[in-house]
């Protein structure tokens, strides 16, 4: 038996054993109840108590041995490990069956175990977030030991072609030093994101208002699924559409107005990205608007306001915190998009305010740095972590600002 098969055998054995343990413990509790004793908890709680004591020792021992094996501390044969875990599970089953008595508080024990399980589940997400942040920070520190942090966040040129010489320890005499100015990359990111949001926010919000306030139930049940189909289209398809269809149209439209436009420009991916984000903005805003109590609408209409005035002065202010959350989710989706930008906007870092020129984004440069053929400890590869770190800080600042705005608006509305 290989270690890769261990958990398959373990869960394959624990699931039927857990079912048997549940039925045995529940049957024993029912027997006690039929004997004339009044149980403190329902029989099902005694069954779940037994299942917990069967599974917890087995899984805990398996986790400890797995960590020890991965850390290189020690390793034992897989059959012996499986026998140990099942043996501990059997011991837990025997221990739990001894506690099935009329006065045993099984419900409190099961609820306490459930509480601990929920805390563990929440801790996994928190620890994962902390691990991601720490990994990005540590690698960014290694990068900033080679490249100045100030030059990185204020530089206007991104030319890392000679960065591999630093990692190789070669003489840089007579060679142009690499430049890691991130301003053009973040400028391109924000430009495309702004274009996308100029498309997604009004279209998504207005469609949500229509579906929640004006459309009939039958029309809403048909329109909302059709709108959400956009969220299921792969981004590579959007990229093809932007590069093959939208970009030539943008170039032709620019020529009609006497302007020059590149076939890889910022406007085309921004427009397509905005269309892609419409379902996120629309669906979330629709759910938030529908959650506004109907009594607020009825009270406003009873005071003589029109339907549009009620929506503008009552419904939208009440739903504003949720709309802001939908907006932030849409912004995060736009910032994190890669494929559309690669196919329609290009790879050239270009500090410009003209959306008809080629630009690139942070995520594109991160992918380019991590998929190259350079060493992992080279400055060019580690620049991906520096870009991710700065983007993480910018996103955190935006979230803090939005939280403050939402909180002040809620206080004013209340």
C-alpha positions as CSV (number, residue, x, y, z in Angstrom):
1,X,0.0,0.0,0.0
2,X,1.3,3.4,-0.9
3,X,0.9,6.6,1.1
4,X,-1.1,8.0,-1.8
5,X,-3.7,5.3,-1.2
6,X,-3.8,5.7,2.5
7,X,-6.5,8.3,2.8
8,X,-8.6,6.5,0.2
9,X,-8.6,3.4,2.4
10,X,-9.0,5.5,5.5
11,X,-12.1,7.3,4.4
12,X,-13.4,4.2,2.7
13,X,-13.2,2.5,6.1
14,X,-14.2,5.4,8.3
15,X,-17.4,6.2,6.5
16,X,-19.1,2.8,6.9
17,X,-17.7,2.5,10.4
18,X,-19.1,5.9,11.3
19,X,-22.5,4.9,10.0
20,X,-22.4,1.7,12.0
21,X,-21.2,3.5,15.1
22,X,-24.1,6.1,14.7
23,X,-26.7,3.3,14.4
24,X,-25.3,1.3,17.3
25,X,-25.1,4.3,19.7
26,X,-28.5,5.6,18.7
27,X,-29.9,2.1,19.2
28,X,-28.3,1.8,22.6
29,X,-29.8,5.2,23.6
30,X,-33.2,4.1,22.5
31,X,-32.8,0.9,24.5
32,X,-32.0,3.0,27.6
33,X,-35.0,5.2,26.9
34,X,-37.3,2.2,26.6
35,X,-36.1,0.9,29.9
36,X,-37.9,3.7,31.6
37,X,-35.1,6.3,31.8
38,X,-35.5,9.8,30.4
39,X,-32.6,10.7,28.2
40,X,-31.0,14.1,28.6
41,X,-30.5,14.5,24.8
42,X,-32.2,13.1,21.8
43,X,-30.9,9.7,20.6
44,X,-29.4,11.2,17.5
45,X,-27.0,13.3,19.6
46,X,-25.6,10.1,21.2
47,X,-25.0,8.7,17.7
48,X,-23.1,11.8,16.6
49,X,-21.1,11.8,19.8
50,X,-19.9,8.3,19.0
51,X,-19.1,9.2,15.4
52,X,-17.0,12.2,16.6
53,X,-15.0,9.9,19.0
54,X,-14.5,7.4,16.2
55,X,-13.3,9.9,13.6
56,X,-11.4,12.4,15.6
57,X,-8.6,10.2,17.0
58,X,-8.1,8.5,13.6
59,X,-7.9,11.8,11.6
60,X,-5.8,13.5,14.2
61,X,-3.2,10.7,14.3
62,X,-3.2,10.6,10.5
63,X,-2.6,14.3,10.3
64,X,0.3,14.1,12.9
65,X,2.0,11.3,11.1
66,X,1.6,13.0,7.7
67,X,3.2,16.2,9.0
68,X,6.0,14.2,10.5
69,X,6.5,12.4,7.2
70,X,6.5,15.6,5.1
71,X,8.9,17.3,7.6
72,X,11.3,14.4,7.3
73,X,11.2,13.6,11.1
74,X,10.2,10.0,10.7
75,X,8.1,7.8,8.5
76,X,6.2,4.5,9.1
77,X,4.8,2.0,6.6
78,X,1.4,2.9,5.3
79,X,-0.3,-0.4,6.4
80,X,1.0,0.2,10.0
81,X,-0.3,3.8,9.9
82,X,-3.7,2.7,8.7
83,X,-3.9,0.0,11.4
84,X,-2.9,2.6,14.0
85,X,-5.5,5.1,12.9
86,X,-8.3,2.5,12.7
87,X,-7.2,1.2,16.1
88,X,-7.4,4.6,17.7
89,X,-10.8,5.1,16.1
90,X,-11.9,1.8,17.6
91,X,-10.7,2.9,21.0
92,X,-12.6,6.1,20.6
93,X,-15.7,4.2,19.7
94,X,-15.4,2.0,22.8
95,X,-14.8,5.0,25.0
96,X,-17.9,6.9,23.6
97,X,-20.2,3.9,23.9
98,X,-19.4,3.7,27.7
99,X,-20.8,7.2,28.1
100,X,-24.2,6.5,26.7
101,X,-26.3,6.9,29.8
102,X,-29.5,8.6,30.7
103,X,-27.9,11.6,32.4
104,X,-25.0,12.1,29.9
105,X,-25.2,15.5,28.2
106,X,-24.5,14.4,24.6
107,X,-26.1,17.5,23.0
108,X,-23.6,19.8,24.7
109,X,-20.7,17.6,23.8
110,X,-21.7,17.5,20.1
111,X,-22.4,21.2,20.0
112,X,-19.0,22.0,21.5
113,X,-17.3,19.7,19.0
114,X,-19.3,21.5,16.2
115,X,-18.2,24.8,17.6
116,X,-14.5,23.8,17.5
117,X,-14.9,22.4,14.0
118,X,-16.4,25.8,12.8
119,X,-13.5,27.7,14.4
120,X,-11.0,25.4,12.7
121,X,-12.7,26.0,9.3
122,X,-12.6,29.8,9.9
123,X,-9.0,29.5,11.0
124,X,-8.0,27.7,7.8
125,X,-9.1,30.7,5.7
126,X,-7.5,33.2,8.0
127,X,-4.2,31.3,8.1
128,X,-4.2,30.8,4.4
129,X,-4.6,34.6,3.9
130,X,-1.7,35.2,6.4
131,X,0.4,32.6,4.6
132,X,-0.2,34.3,1.2
133,X,0.7,37.7,2.6
134,X,3.8,36.5,4.3
135,X,5.1,34.6,1.3
136,X,4.6,37.7,-0.9
137,X,6.2,40.0,1.7
138,X,9.3,37.8,2.2
139,X,10.0,37.4,-1.5
140,X,9.4,41.1,-2.0
141,X,12.0,41.9,0.7
142,X,14.5,39.8,-1.2
143,X,13.7,41.8,-4.4
144,X,14.0,45.2,-2.6
145,X,17.4,44.2,-1.3
146,X,18.6,44.4,-4.9
147,X,16.3,47.0,-6.4
148,X,15.4,50.2,-4.5
149,X,11.9,50.3,-3.3
150,X,11.6,54.0,-4.1
151,X,12.9,53.5,-7.7
152,X,10.4,50.6,-8.0
153,X,7.3,52.6,-7.1
154,X,8.3,55.8,-8.8
155,X,10.3,54.7,-11.8
156,X,8.7,55.2,-15.2
157,X,10.7,52.6,-17.2
158,X,10.4,48.8,-17.0
159,X,13.4,47.3,-18.8
160,X,14.5,44.2,-16.9
161,X,16.4,42.6,-19.8
162,X,19.8,42.5,-18.0
163,X,18.4,41.4,-14.6
164,X,19.7,37.9,-15.1
165,X,23.3,39.2,-14.9
166,X,22.7,40.2,-11.2
167,X,21.5,36.8,-10.2
168,X,24.4,35.1,-12.1
169,X,26.9,37.4,-10.3
170,X,28.4,38.6,-13.6
171,X,30.2,41.9,-14.1
172,X,27.8,44.7,-15.0
173,X,30.5,47.0,-16.4
174,X,29.4,48.4,-19.7
175,X,26.0,46.9,-19.5
176,X,22.8,49.1,-18.9
177,X,21.4,48.3,-15.5
178,X,17.9,46.8,-15.4
179,X,15.1,49.2,-14.6
180,X,12.1,48.1,-12.6
181,X,9.9,51.2,-12.7
182,X,6.3,50.0,-12.0
183,X,4.5,53.2,-12.7
184,X,3.7,52.3,-16.4
185,X,2.4,48.9,-15.3
186,X,0.1,50.2,-12.6
187,X,-1.0,53.0,-14.9
188,X,-2.1,50.5,-17.5
189,X,-3.8,48.4,-14.9
190,X,-5.8,51.4,-13.6
191,X,-6.6,52.6,-17.0
192,X,-8.1,49.3,-18.2
193,X,-9.9,48.9,-14.8
194,X,-11.5,52.4,-15.1
195,X,-12.7,51.7,-18.6
196,X,-14.1,48.4,-17.5
197,X,-15.9,49.9,-14.6
198,X,-17.3,52.8,-16.8
199,X,-19.0,50.0,-18.7
200,X,-19.9,47.6,-16.0
201,X,-21.2,49.9,-13.3
202,X,-23.9,51.8,-15.1
203,X,-25.1,48.9,-17.3
204,X,-25.0,46.4,-14.4
205,X,-26.7,48.8,-11.9
206,X,-29.4,49.9,-14.3
207,X,-30.1,46.4,-15.3
208,X,-30.4,45.4,-11.6
209,X,-32.8,48.3,-11.0
210,X,-34.9,47.3,-13.9
211,X,-35.1,43.6,-13.0
212,X,-35.8,44.3,-9.3
213,X,-38.2,47.3,-9.6
214,X,-39.8,47.3,-13.1
215,X,-39.7,43.9,-14.7
216,X,-42.4,41.4,-14.1
217,X,-41.7,38.2,-12.3
218,X,-41.8,36.1,-15.5
219,X,-39.5,38.6,-17.4
220,X,-37.1,38.7,-14.5
221,X,-36.9,34.9,-14.3
222,X,-35.9,34.9,-18.0
223,X,-33.6,37.9,-18.2
224,X,-31.5,37.2,-15.1
225,X,-30.3,33.8,-16.2
226,X,-29.6,35.1,-19.7
227,X,-27.5,38.0,-18.2
228,X,-25.6,35.6,-15.9
229,X,-24.5,33.5,-18.9
230,X,-21.9,36.1,-19.5
231,X,-20.2,35.1,-16.2
232,X,-19.8,31.5,-17.5
233,X,-18.0,32.4,-20.8
234,X,-14.2,31.6,-20.5
235,X,-12.0,34.6,-20.4
236,X,-10.0,33.3,-23.4
237,X,-13.1,33.6,-25.5
238,X,-13.5,37.2,-24.4
239,X,-9.8,37.7,-25.3
240,X,-10.4,36.3,-28.8
241,X,-13.4,38.5,-29.3
242,X,-11.5,41.6,-28.1
243,X,-8.5,40.9,-30.3
244,X,-10.3,39.8,-33.4
245,X,-13.4,41.9,-33.4
246,X,-13.3,44.8,-31.0
247,X,-9.7,46.0,-31.6
248,X,-10.2,46.4,-35.4
249,X,-13.4,48.2,-34.7
250,X,-11.7,50.6,-32.3
251,X,-8.9,51.2,-34.9
252,X,-11.5,51.9,-37.6
253,X,-13.5,54.2,-35.4
254,X,-10.4,56.1,-34.4
255,X,-9.5,56.6,-38.1
256,X,-12.9,58.1,-38.7
257,X,-12.1,60.8,-36.2
258,X,-8.6,61.3,-37.5
259,X,-6.9,59.5,-34.6
260,X,-4.2,56.8,-34.6
261,X,-4.9,53.6,-32.7
262,X,-2.8,50.5,-32.1
263,X,-4.4,47.1,-32.8
264,X,-3.2,46.3,-29.2
265,X,-4.8,49.1,-27.3
266,X,-6.3,49.6,-23.8
267,X,-9.8,50.5,-24.9
268,X,-10.7,47.2,-26.5
269,X,-9.8,45.0,-23.4
270,X,-11.4,47.6,-21.1
271,X,-14.7,47.4,-23.0
272,X,-14.8,43.6,-23.1
273,X,-13.7,43.3,-19.5
274,X,-16.6,45.7,-18.6
275,X,-19.0,43.4,-20.4
276,X,-17.6,40.4,-18.6
277,X,-18.0,42.1,-15.2
278,X,-21.6,43.1,-15.8
279,X,-23.1,39.9,-14.4
280,X,-21.1,40.4,-11.1
281,X,-22.4,43.9,-10.7
282,X,-25.9,43.2,-11.9
283,X,-26.6,40.0,-9.9
284,X,-25.2,41.2,-6.6
285,X,-26.9,44.6,-6.9
286,X,-30.2,42.9,-7.8
287,X,-30.0,40.8,-4.7
288,X,-29.2,43.8,-2.5
289,X,-32.0,45.9,-3.9
290,X,-34.5,43.1,-3.5
291,X,-33.4,42.8,0.2
292,X,-34.6,46.3,0.9
293,X,-37.8,46.0,2.9
294,X,-41.0,46.5,0.9
295,X,-42.3,48.7,3.8
296,X,-39.8,51.4,2.9
297,X,-41.2,51.5,-0.7
298,X,-44.8,51.5,0.5
299,X,-44.1,54.3,3.0
300,X,-42.5,56.4,0.3
301,X,-45.2,55.8,-2.2
302,X,-47.8,56.6,0.5
303,X,-46.2,60.0,1.0
304,X,-46.9,60.9,-2.7
305,X,-43.5,60.2,-4.3
306,X,-43.2,58.6,-7.7
307,X,-41.7,55.2,-8.3
308,X,-38.5,56.7,-9.7
309,X,-38.2,59.1,-6.8
310,X,-38.7,56.2,-4.4
311,X,-35.9,54.3,-6.1
312,X,-33.6,57.3,-6.1
313,X,-34.2,58.6,-2.6
314,X,-35.2,55.4,-0.6
315,X,-34.2,52.1,-2.3
316,X,-30.8,53.0,-3.6
317,X,-29.6,54.7,-0.3
318,X,-30.7,51.7,1.7
319,X,-28.9,49.3,-0.7
320,X,-25.8,51.5,-1.1
321,X,-23.5,49.4,1.2
322,X,-24.3,46.3,-0.8
323,X,-23.8,48.1,-4.1
324,X,-20.4,49.3,-2.9
325,X,-19.5,45.7,-2.1
326,X,-20.5,44.6,-5.6
327,X,-18.5,47.5,-7.0
328,X,-15.4,46.4,-5.1
329,X,-15.9,42.8,-6.2
330,X,-16.1,44.0,-9.8
331,X,-12.9,46.1,-9.4
332,X,-11.1,43.1,-7.9
333,X,-12.2,41.0,-10.9
334,X,-11.0,43.6,-13.3
335,X,-7.6,44.1,-11.7
336,X,-7.0,40.3,-11.6
337,X,-7.9,39.6,-15.2
338,X,-4.9,38.5,-17.4
339,X,-6.0,36.6,-20.5
340,X,-8.0,39.4,-22.1
341,X,-5.2,41.9,-21.5
342,X,-2.5,39.6,-23.0
343,X,-4.5,39.0,-26.2
344,X,-5.9,42.5,-26.7
345,X,-3.7,45.1,-24.9
346,X,-0.2,43.6,-25.4
347,X,2.8,43.2,-23.2
348,X,4.5,46.6,-23.5
349,X,4.8,48.8,-20.4
350,X,3.7,52.2,-21.7
351,X,3.1,55.2,-19.5
352,X,0.4,57.0,-21.4
353,X,-3.0,58.5,-20.8
354,X,-4.2,57.5,-24.3
355,X,-6.5,54.5,-24.3
356,X,-5.8,53.9,-28.0
357,X,-2.2,52.9,-27.3
358,X,-0.8,49.5,-26.1
359,X,-0.4,49.0,-22.4
360,X,0.0,46.1,-20.0
361,X,-1.2,45.3,-16.5
362,X,0.3,44.0,-13.2
363,X,-1.1,40.5,-13.6
364,X,0.3,40.1,-17.1
365,X,3.8,41.1,-15.9
366,X,3.5,38.7,-12.9
367,X,2.7,35.8,-15.3
368,X,5.5,36.8,-17.6
369,X,8.0,37.0,-14.8
370,X,7.1,33.6,-13.3
371,X,6.8,31.7,-16.5
372,X,10.2,32.8,-18.0
373,X,13.3,30.6,-18.2
374,X,15.3,32.6,-15.6
375,X,16.3,31.4,-12.1
376,X,13.7,31.7,-9.4
377,X,16.0,33.9,-7.3
378,X,16.7,36.4,-10.2
379,X,15.6,40.0,-9.8
380,X,13.2,39.6,-12.8
381,X,11.4,36.6,-11.3
382,X,11.2,38.2,-7.8
383,X,9.8,41.4,-9.4
384,X,6.5,39.4,-9.7
385,X,6.3,39.3,-5.9
386,X,7.1,43.0,-5.6
387,X,4.3,43.8,-8.0
388,X,1.9,41.5,-6.1
389,X,2.9,43.2,-2.9
390,X,2.2,46.7,-4.1
391,X,-1.1,45.6,-5.7
392,X,-2.0,44.0,-2.3
393,X,-1.3,47.3,-0.5
394,X,-3.3,49.3,-3.1
395,X,-6.3,46.9,-2.8
396,X,-6.1,47.1,1.0
397,X,-6.2,50.9,0.9
398,X,-9.2,50.8,-1.5
399,X,-11.0,48.4,0.9
400,X,-10.3,50.6,3.9
401,X,-11.6,53.7,2.1
402,X,-14.7,52.0,0.9
403,X,-15.4,50.7,4.5
404,X,-15.1,54.2,5.9
405,X,-17.4,55.6,3.2
406,X,-20.0,52.8,3.7
407,X,-19.9,53.3,7.5
408,X,-20.4,57.0,7.3
409,X,-23.3,56.6,4.8
410,X,-25.0,54.0,7.0
411,X,-24.7,56.4,10.0
412,X,-26.2,59.2,7.9
413,X,-29.0,57.0,6.6
414,X,-29.8,55.6,10.0
